Amino acid sequence: MLYDGNDRALYAGLLKKLTNQIFLKNLALMHDALEELADLSEALQKDDITLATANRKIQRQLEVFSSRKESPGCFYKEAITAIAAGKFHGVPLSKGGKQEREINCKQFYQGLVDSMGARLLSDADKRFSNLVTVTQPESYQNPLSCSPDHGESELREMCIKFKLPFSTTKDAFREFKDSKGAIITQQFRKLLFAIDTIPVSTAACERWFSVMNGICTPTRSLLTVPHIASCMVIHTLGPPVTLWNPQSYVRLWLAKDRRDATSLHGMARLTKPPTPHETMSSVWKILT
């Protein structure tokens, strides 16, 4: 294929852009950050994730981004090594021009920390996440740092929120603290179950909307709401098709005097379709 002067200039500029040292450093910096954010996003979308686990993951991610200001990620280090060698995987690198602007690594990660702290956790969420931390066993690994009534004020607020009796839950909570999380009574388990029912993200709702869009297509627009709901439950919670035995449903269908797909009984099946000669005979009479 032959290229004219404009195409050759375009691709030459693209090559110069991709082999630029500053572009390589910025790309490596974004790769390190997006890899961390992708892993965090996938972890928060799991069905079995709890509020306490999500809070720990977010706090840990903030600490990782804070440490990246002084110790960059692996891809950024690889880019610095390639720039020092003048090649990246055998491709020569060129120095940056006046139009290229390098991203400040410290400011970039500090901006991520500020953005995550401001957008992911509101004041109400921070308050409730602090209440939930008292139910984590690692909070009582050092009994000298905790008073005998540590966490009971937070426990009272959670009992009011979930409408649980405080007196019986308090006794179960004290046994939980004394055993460092080894003894979980039935009453305290109710509180843990109530905490685990709090949704962390809207991933579950979005998955259900995707299932609904796959069932209610433009060619199946006549499905009613109960039928769509039943199909969604079967699609999401039902067993795979290989484990489904349709014999009982077929017998029930035939027992109600309904026809199968290969049945020849009934007026619709017995009516003989007209032949092409019969349908065109009236037209032929006019022409003759």
C-alpha positions as CSV (number, residue, x, y, z in Angstrom):
1,M,0.0,0.0,0.0
2,L,1.3,3.4,-1.0
3,Y,1.0,6.4,1.4
4,D,1.2,10.0,0.5
5,G,3.1,12.7,2.2
6,N,0.3,13.5,4.7
7,D,0.0,9.9,5.8
8,R,3.8,9.5,6.2
9,A,3.9,12.6,8.3
10,L,1.0,11.4,10.4
11,Y,2.6,8.1,11.2
12,A,6.0,9.7,11.8
13,G,4.4,12.0,14.4
14,L,2.7,9.0,16.0
15,L,6.0,7.1,16.2
16,K,7.7,10.1,17.8
17,K,4.8,10.3,20.3
18,L,4.9,6.7,21.3
19,T,8.7,6.5,21.6
20,N,8.8,9.7,23.7
21,Q,10.4,9.3,27.2
22,I,7.9,11.5,28.9
23,F,5.0,9.6,27.3
24,L,6.5,6.3,28.5
25,K,6.7,7.6,32.1
26,N,3.2,8.9,32.1
27,L,1.8,5.7,30.6
28,A,3.6,3.6,33.2
29,L,2.3,5.9,36.0
30,M,-1.3,5.5,34.7
31,H,-0.8,1.7,34.3
32,D,0.3,1.4,38.0
33,A,-2.7,3.4,39.3
34,L,-5.3,1.9,37.0
35,E,-4.2,-1.6,37.9
36,E,-4.7,-0.9,41.6
37,L,-8.1,0.7,41.0
38,A,-9.3,-2.2,38.8
39,D,-8.4,-4.7,41.4
40,L,-10.2,-2.7,44.1
41,S,-13.3,-2.3,41.8
42,E,-13.5,-6.0,41.2
43,A,-13.2,-6.7,44.9
44,L,-16.0,-4.3,45.8
45,Q,-18.3,-5.9,43.2
46,K,-18.3,-9.4,44.8
47,D,-21.5,-10.7,46.2
48,D,-20.1,-11.9,49.5
49,I,-18.2,-8.7,50.4
50,T,-19.2,-7.0,53.6
51,L,-19.0,-3.5,54.8
52,A,-16.1,-4.2,57.2
53,T,-14.1,-5.9,54.4
54,A,-14.8,-3.1,51.9
55,N,-13.7,-0.5,54.5
56,R,-10.5,-2.3,55.1
57,K,-9.8,-2.6,51.4
58,I,-10.4,1.1,50.8
59,Q,-8.3,2.1,53.7
60,R,-5.5,-0.2,52.5
61,Q,-5.7,1.2,49.0
62,L,-5.4,4.8,50.4
63,E,-2.3,3.7,52.2
64,V,-0.8,2.1,49.1
65,F,-1.4,5.3,47.1
66,S,0.2,7.4,49.8
67,S,3.3,5.1,49.8
68,R,3.5,5.3,46.0
69,K,4.4,9.0,46.4
70,E,7.8,7.9,47.7
71,S,8.1,4.5,46.2
72,P,6.6,4.3,42.6
73,G,5.0,1.1,41.2
74,C,6.8,-1.6,39.2
75,F,5.8,-0.3,35.7
76,Y,7.0,3.2,36.6
77,K,10.3,1.8,37.8
78,E,10.6,-0.2,34.6
79,A,10.0,2.9,32.5
80,I,12.8,4.8,34.4
81,T,15.2,1.9,33.8
82,A,14.3,1.9,30.1
83,I,14.8,5.6,29.8
84,A,18.2,5.3,31.5
85,A,19.1,2.6,28.9
86,G,17.7,4.6,26.0
87,K,15.6,1.6,24.8
88,F,12.3,0.0,25.8
89,H,12.0,-3.6,24.7
90,G,14.5,-2.9,21.9
91,V,12.8,0.3,20.7
92,P,14.9,3.4,20.9
93,L,13.5,6.3,22.9
94,S,13.6,9.9,22.1
95,K,13.7,12.9,24.5
96,G,10.6,14.8,25.2
97,G,9.8,18.0,23.4
98,K,8.5,21.3,24.7
99,Q,4.9,20.2,24.2
100,E,5.2,17.1,26.4
101,R,4.4,17.6,30.0
102,E,5.4,15.0,32.6
103,I,2.9,14.1,35.3
104,N,4.1,14.8,38.8
105,C,4.1,11.4,40.5
106,K,3.6,12.8,44.1
107,Q,0.8,15.2,43.1
108,F,-0.9,12.4,41.0
109,Y,-1.1,9.9,43.9
110,Q,-2.1,12.6,46.4
111,G,-4.9,13.6,44.1
112,L,-6.1,10.0,44.0
113,V,-6.0,9.8,47.8
114,D,-8.0,13.0,48.1
115,S,-10.5,12.0,45.5
116,M,-11.1,8.5,47.0
117,G,-11.5,9.9,50.5
118,A,-13.9,12.6,49.3
119,R,-16.1,10.6,47.0
120,L,-16.2,7.0,48.2
121,L,-16.9,7.6,51.9
122,S,-19.4,10.2,53.0
123,D,-19.6,11.5,56.6
124,A,-22.5,9.1,57.4
125,D,-20.7,6.2,55.8
126,K,-17.5,7.0,57.8
127,R,-19.5,7.1,61.0
128,F,-21.2,3.8,60.4
129,S,-18.0,2.1,59.2
130,N,-16.3,3.2,62.5
131,L,-19.2,1.5,64.4
132,V,-18.7,-1.7,62.5
133,T,-15.0,-1.9,63.3
134,V,-15.8,-2.9,66.9
135,T,-17.1,-6.2,65.7
136,Q,-13.8,-7.2,64.1
137,P,-11.7,-9.6,66.1
138,E,-8.4,-7.8,65.3
139,S,-9.6,-4.9,67.5
140,Y,-9.1,-7.0,70.6
141,Q,-5.9,-8.8,70.0
142,N,-4.2,-6.6,72.6
143,P,-6.4,-6.6,75.7
144,L,-4.2,-4.0,77.5
145,S,-5.2,-1.3,75.0
146,C,-8.9,-1.8,75.5
147,S,-11.1,-0.9,78.4
148,P,-13.7,-3.4,79.8
149,D,-16.5,-1.5,78.2
150,H,-14.7,-0.7,74.9
151,G,-17.1,-0.7,71.9
152,E,-20.3,-0.9,73.9
153,S,-21.4,2.7,73.0
154,E,-21.0,1.8,69.3
155,L,-22.8,-1.5,70.0
156,R,-25.8,0.3,71.4
157,E,-26.1,2.5,68.3
158,M,-26.0,-0.6,66.0
159,C,-28.6,-2.4,68.1
160,I,-30.9,0.7,67.8
161,K,-30.3,0.8,64.1
162,F,-31.0,-2.9,63.5
163,K,-33.7,-3.1,66.2
164,L,-31.9,-5.7,68.3
165,P,-32.1,-6.1,72.1
166,F,-29.1,-4.4,73.6
167,S,-28.9,-6.3,76.9
168,T,-28.6,-9.8,75.4
169,T,-26.4,-8.5,72.6
170,K,-24.1,-6.8,75.1
171,D,-23.5,-10.1,76.9
172,A,-22.7,-11.9,73.7
173,F,-20.4,-9.0,72.7
174,R,-18.5,-9.3,75.9
175,E,-17.9,-13.0,75.4
176,F,-16.8,-12.2,71.8
177,K,-14.2,-9.7,73.2
178,D,-13.0,-12.0,76.0
179,S,-12.4,-14.8,73.5
180,K,-10.8,-12.4,70.9
181,G,-13.4,-13.4,68.3
182,A,-13.4,-17.2,68.9
183,I,-16.8,-17.4,70.6
184,I,-19.7,-16.1,68.5
185,T,-23.1,-16.7,70.2
186,Q,-26.4,-16.9,68.3
187,Q,-27.4,-13.4,69.5
188,F,-24.2,-11.8,68.4
189,R,-24.4,-13.7,65.1
190,K,-27.7,-11.9,64.4
191,L,-25.9,-8.6,64.6
192,L,-23.1,-9.8,62.3
193,F,-25.7,-11.0,59.8
194,A,-27.5,-7.7,59.9
195,I,-24.2,-5.9,59.2
196,D,-23.4,-8.2,56.3
197,T,-26.7,-7.5,54.6
198,I,-25.7,-3.8,54.0
199,P,-24.8,-3.4,50.3
200,V,-21.4,-2.1,49.5
201,S,-22.0,-1.2,45.9
202,T,-24.7,-1.3,43.2
203,A,-23.0,-4.1,41.3
204,A,-25.7,-6.6,42.1
205,C,-28.5,-4.3,40.8
206,E,-26.5,-3.6,37.7
207,R,-26.1,-7.3,37.0
208,W,-29.8,-7.8,37.4
209,F,-30.5,-5.0,34.9
210,S,-28.1,-6.7,32.5
211,V,-30.0,-10.0,32.9
212,M,-33.3,-8.2,32.3
213,N,-32.1,-6.6,29.1
214,G,-31.0,-10.0,27.9
215,I,-34.4,-11.5,28.5
216,C,-36.7,-8.6,27.5
217,T,-35.4,-8.0,23.9
218,P,-37.2,-6.1,21.1
219,T,-38.4,-9.5,19.7
220,R,-39.8,-10.5,23.1
221,S,-41.5,-7.3,24.1
222,L,-44.8,-9.0,25.0
223,L,-43.5,-10.6,28.1
224,T,-45.4,-9.5,31.3
225,V,-43.6,-8.3,34.4
226,P,-44.2,-11.6,36.4
227,H,-42.9,-13.6,33.5
228,I,-39.8,-11.4,33.2
229,A,-39.2,-11.7,37.0
230,S,-39.6,-15.5,36.9
231,C,-37.1,-15.8,33.9
232,M,-34.7,-13.6,35.8
233,V,-34.8,-15.7,38.9
234,I,-34.3,-18.9,36.8
235,H,-31.5,-17.3,34.9
236,T,-29.7,-16.1,38.1
237,L,-30.5,-18.7,40.7
238,G,-31.6,-21.7,38.7
239,P,-29.5,-24.8,37.9
240,P,-27.8,-25.2,34.6
241,V,-29.7,-26.7,31.6
242,T,-27.7,-29.9,31.8
243,L,-29.1,-30.7,35.3
244,W,-32.7,-29.9,34.4
245,N,-35.1,-32.8,33.8
246,P,-38.1,-31.7,31.7
247,Q,-40.0,-35.0,31.9
248,S,-42.3,-34.1,34.8
249,Y,-43.2,-30.7,33.2
250,V,-44.0,-32.4,29.8
251,R,-46.2,-35.0,31.5
252,L,-48.1,-32.2,33.4
253,W,-48.5,-30.3,30.1
254,L,-50.0,-33.4,28.3
255,A,-52.1,-34.3,31.3
256,K,-54.0,-31.0,30.9
257,D,-55.0,-32.2,27.4
258,R,-52.6,-29.8,25.6
259,R,-51.0,-30.8,22.3
260,D,-47.3,-31.3,21.8
261,A,-45.3,-29.7,18.9
262,T,-45.7,-32.7,16.7
263,S,-49.4,-33.4,17.2
264,L,-51.6,-33.6,14.1
265,H,-54.9,-33.2,16.0
266,G,-56.9,-30.0,16.2
267,M,-58.6,-27.8,13.6
268,A,-55.4,-25.8,12.9
269,R,-53.5,-28.9,12.0
270,L,-56.2,-30.6,10.1
271,T,-57.0,-27.7,7.8
272,K,-55.4,-28.3,4.4
273,P,-53.5,-25.3,3.1
274,P,-54.6,-24.1,-0.3
275,T,-52.5,-25.0,-3.3
276,P,-51.0,-22.2,-5.5
277,H,-53.4,-23.1,-8.3
278,E,-56.4,-22.6,-6.1
279,T,-55.2,-19.1,-4.9
280,M,-54.5,-17.9,-8.4
281,S,-57.6,-19.4,-10.1
282,S,-59.7,-16.3,-9.6
283,V,-57.0,-14.1,-11.3
284,W,-56.8,-16.6,-14.1
285,K,-60.5,-16.4,-14.8
286,I,-60.3,-12.6,-15.2
287,L,-57.5,-12.9,-17.7
288,T,-59.1,-15.6,-19.8
